[in-house]
């Protein structure tokens, strides 16, 4: 097992995958049967705030900060989050939860990643401000009022000019040095032109991976095939036998989780045009499909003597480095999609990772096609 801190249940799943004893059919059955103990948002809430007043505390906070809304409707939403009937998908709601529970910045960031793919995004002006108010123990109302007093960022989706490889990290470090509200306002105004809602690093990885799929390799340069369209990329590489359409009737919990937000050609086009952010699931799928081969350089993982356990561990560290670089949560063996990805990357030299994943998906959804 890699030298990292895994909970008992997560370590158990990692060991199961590392053993390399399950065929694709066995893996599909394991997922379908519900044997895997999934990590849920509401369980995580209780771990971060292990006190009996979780429900009334959240309900009271949300009702107090939204007096214009129906209090009964608010209470129902919060109750559904706490009991696991649903989970918040709005980053604003998750920030609100963090403030209500007085969570430290790091735990708020973790909760955001769990619910929405991305941790706190310090190149987003609102989130940088909210992070400072969390860090200084202030309230959600104060944070929101302060942000609403600031001018909006003039652009949210355009890629900044020049070398921006460490822009988000540089902005985070600058906001970390802020001591007072006046300093915070000055810092915000000074960096107004650098803010953006979309993530630069994730887009960089997306572009590198997509380039491998859009431009098919050819032994002769002047005979290279035309670039694939997004529809062709989707059909050729990313479908992986996943049932099309939005129908989920009769699906198990795991089937729903893996299928949810599966990419399509429209999403690929929007992401490529910088109209949408890069989803974590898509980045994981692109890693599997390309096997992270984007530079043509030698990789020891290509050698026959690498064991399945060593292969899993090396990919574990490599993928987690990419996810962390993009501001995304690291791999979680108790996440259904992550488990499937980890299973796929243990494929041997005689089988592509994508084929191994496709075989699991084909069996997993055989009863709902």
N, C-alpha and C positions, 0 to 999 in steps of 0.2 A: 504494500500500500504506500502511496506517496506520503512524504513527510509533511502532511498538513493536518489541520484539526477538523476531523469529521465526527459527527455525532454517531452514536451506536448504530442507528438505523441506516444512516448514509453509508457508513463503513461496511455494513452487511451487504448493501447493494453493490458497492464497489468491488468487494471480494467476490461476489457472485459473478459479476461481469469479467473480472480478472481471471477467474478459473477457466473461462473459454470452453465451457462444457455444454452450452445450449445451442441446438440447431436453430435456424430462423423460425421454424414451426414451434419449437419449444419456447422461444422468446416471445412469439406472438401470443401463445397460450398463457404465458406468465403475466403478460400485460393485460390481456383480455379478462383473465380470471379475477383481477383485482388483488393479486397477492402482494404487489408492491404497495408499500405504505407511503402514499403521496404526501408531500408537504403542502399544507393549505394556508391560505391567507389568514383565516380566523384562528387556526392553531398558533400561527406565528404571532398574531396580535396578543394572544394570551401568554406566550412566552416572553414577549417584550414588556408586557404589563400584567404580571401575575397576581392581580388583586381582585377581590370580589366585586368592586364597584365599576368594572370595565364598561358594562352596558349603560348604567345611569350617568357615568361621567361623560362618555361620548355623546349620549343623547342630549344631555344638558348643554354641552359645549356647542353642538351643531344647532340646537334650537336658539341659543342665545345669540349666535352670530348670524342667524338668518331669520329674523323676526317677521320678515315679509312672507315667508313660506308657511305652509300648513304644518303645525307642530306634529300632528299625527302621522303625516306622510314622512317627515324627518325621522320620527321614532321608528317607523316601520323599516325604513332604509337601514338605519343603524343596527336594528335588531337582526336584520338579514345578514349584515356583514359579520356580526359577532357570532351568530349561530351557524354560519357557513352556507346559508341558502343562496347567497350571492357575494360578490366582492366588489369594492369600488374600482372603477376603471379610470376615473378622473384623477390626474395628478394633483389637482387642487384639493380634492377630497382627502387624498392620502396625506398631503401636507397638513391639512386641517386636523386629521387624526393625530399626527405626530405632535402638533402643538397642544391638542387637547390632553394628551397623555404625558406631556412634558418629556418627550423622547429626546435624547441627545442627537446631534446632527448625523452621526454615523448610523444610528439605528433608523432614523427617518430615511436616510439614503437607501439603506437595505430594504426597507418596506416599499419604497418607490420602485426599486428594481424588481422586487417580487411581484408587484401588481401591474407594472407598466413597461417592463423590459429595460428601463434605464434608471440609474441612480440619479442623484441631484446633478443637474446640468448647469455648471457654473458659467457657461456662455449665454445662458438665458437670463436676462436681467431680473425677471421676477424671482426665479429660483435662487439666484445669487443673493438677493435681498432677503428672501425667506430663510435661507441658510444662516445668514448673519443673525436674524432675530431668534432662530432656534438656538444658535450657539450662545447667545447672550441671555437666554432664559426669558424672552419676552413672549407676548401673546400673539395669537393668530390675528386678532383684530388690529393690533398695533402694526403688525407686518403688512397686512393688506392696506391699511390706511396710508402707511408710509409709501408703499409702492404706487398707490393711486395718485399720490402727489407728485410723482416723477413723470417726466415726458416719456412717451413710448419710444422704443428703439425704431429707428427709421427703416430698417430692413431686417427681415427675419429668416428669409430663405436663401438669399444669394450667398455664394461662396466668397469669402473675403479675398482680396488680392494678396499676392506675395506668399511667403512661406508661413503657413499657419499650423505646422505640425504640432506645436505645443501651446497653441493659443488658449485652449480651455484650461490647461494646467496653469499657465501664466496668470490667467484671470482669477482662478481659484486662489492662487498664492497672494495675489494683490488684495482680494477681498478678505483673506485671512488676517491681513495686517491692519484691517480697519478696527478702530477702537470706539468711535462715537457715531451718532447718527449724522452729524455734519460730515464726518469723514466718509461715511457710507454714501451720502448723497454726492459728494465730490468724486468718489471712486466710480460711482454709477455713471455720472455725466462725462467723466473723462474717457470711459470705455464704451460710450454709447454706440459708436460706429462698429464696434467689434462684436456686439451681441448677435446671436442667431438662435433660432429655435431648433434647427436641424443639426445633427451631430456630424462633425467633419471626419473624425477618425473612422467611424463606421462606414461612411460613404467611401473613404479611401480603400478600405478592405473590399467593400462591395464592388467597386470599379475594377480592382485587380482580379478578383475572382470571375466577374462577369466577362472580362476581356478574354479569359481562357475559353469561355463557352461560346461567345459571339463569333470569335474568329477561329474556325476549325483549323487544326494543324495540317500541313501538307508537306510531303518530302521535297516538293519542288515549289519554290516561292512563286514563280509566275503561273503556277497552276492552282494557286490557293482558291478555295471555294469562296463565294460571296459571303459576307457576314450574315450570321443568322439573325432573324427577327426575334423580338421578344416572345412571340407566339411559338416560334421554332425552338427557342431555348427552353421554354416552359414544357413543351411536348417532349423534346429530346432528352432533357436532363432532370427537370424539377418535378415532373408529375409523380414519378416513382410509384405508380399504381395507386395513388391516392384517389378515392372516388371524387368525381367532380360535383359541383353544385353545393348548395348550402343545406341540403336536407340532412338532419341529424336524428330523425326519429328512429328509435330502437338502438341507438348507439349507447355503449357503456360510457362510464365517466372517462376512462383512459382514451377510448376512441374519440370522444368529443375533444379532449384536451390536445391530442396530437393533431387532429384535423383543423382545430381552430386557427384561423389566420394563416392557413396554408397559402403560399404565394400563388399568384396568377399573373397572366401577361399584363393586365392593366396595372397591377401594383408594380411590376418591374419597370414599366414605362414611367410611371409617376415618380418612382424613386430615382430612376436614371435622370429625369428632368428636374430633380431636386424639389418636387412638389410634396413628397412624403419622406419620412424618416426611414431608416433601414431597420426592419424588425429583427429582433434577436434570433427568432426561429429561422429567418431567411439566411442570416449570416452563418448559422450552424449548418444549414443544408448546403450552402455553397462550399463550406470547408470540407464537408463529406464528399461532395460531388467532384471537387477539384483535388481532393486529398492534400490540400494546402500546397499544391505544386504551382507556384506562380513565378518562379525565378529561373527554373531550369538547372539549379545548382544541385550538387550531390547532397543527399540526405542519408544518414546512417539507417533511418527507418526503412529504406529500400532493401537493405541486406537480408538474406535468408536466415541468418543466425539470430535475428532479433525475435525473442519469444513474444507470444501474445501479451503476457504480463508487462514486458518492457515496452511493447508498442503502445499499450493502453496508457501506461504512465507517462511516456514521452508526449503523446498526443494530449493527455490531460493537462500537462504543464503548458504546452504550446497553445492550446485552445483557451485556457484560462488567462494566459498572457494577452491574447487578442481581445477577449471579452473585457478584461480589466482596462485595456487601452482604450476601448470604445465606451467605457462607462457603463457596462452591462454587468449583471450578476454572473459570478463564476458558475461553472458546471455544478449541478446538483443531482446526484444519483436518485433523489426522491422526486424529481420532476420527470413527468412521463416522456416529454420530448428529449430531454437531456439523456435519459436512460437509453432511449433508442439510438441516439447519436453515439453514446459510449459503446453500445453493443456493435454498431456499424464499424467503428474505428478499430475494433479488434480483429477485423477481417485479415486473413493471411495474404501472402504475396500472390496467391493464385486466384484471388477474388477481389474485385473493386469494392470499396466501402459502400458505394451507392447501390451496388447490386445486392449486397448483404442487407441494407436497409430496405430496399424494394421487396425483397423476399419476405421480410417480416410484415410489411404493410399489406402485401397481397393476401397473406393468411389472416392478418388481424381484421381486415375489412371484408373478408370473403362472404360473411353472412348478411351484409347490408348493401351489397352492390345491386 
